[in-house]
């Protein structure tokens, strides 16, 4: 099993040929524009389009980012 920390609570879990993306938040400006990533992200959400599953732990914007999900 491989775990890759992406940002905040976002983690990519890889096991054999299965990829699970947890709590994707990759677009700055959540919480009415007050939250941004630091340091800035070194990848784009489009690079993770090949995941098999997306797990959302709860609906706070830094865990369930509609801005991120619409870009994927």
ChimeraX attribute file (.defattr): number of C-alpha atoms within 10 A of each C-alpha:
attribute: neighborCount
match mode: 1-to-1
recipient: residues
	/A:1	7
	/A:2	9
	/A:3	13
	/A:4	11
	/A:5	11
	/A:6	18
	/A:7	17
	/A:8	14
	/A:9	13
	/A:10	19
	/A:11	18
	/A:12	19
	/A:13	17
	/A:14	16
	/A:15	10
	/A:16	7
	/A:17	7
	/A:18	12
	/A:19	18
	/A:20	17
	/A:21	22
	/A:22	20
	/A:23	25
	/A:24	28
	/A:25	24
	/A:26	26
	/A:27	19
	/A:28	18
	/A:29	14
	/A:30	18
	/A:31	11
	/A:32	7
	/A:33	8
	/A:34	8
	/A:35	13
	/A:36	15
	/A:37	14
	/A:38	9
	/A:39	7
	/A:40	10
	/A:41	14
	/A:42	6
	/A:43	10
	/A:44	13
	/A:45	16
	/A:46	12
	/A:47	9
	/A:48	14
	/A:49	12
	/A:50	12
	/A:51	16
	/A:52	12
	/A:53	12
	/A:54	14
	/A:55	15
	/A:56	15
	/A:57	11
	/A:58	10
	/A:59	11
	/A:60	12
	/A:61	18
	/A:62	24
	/A:63	19
	/A:64	18
	/A:65	19
	/A:66	16
	/A:67	16
	/A:68	18
	/A:69	16
	/A:70	8
	/A:71	12
	/A:72	15
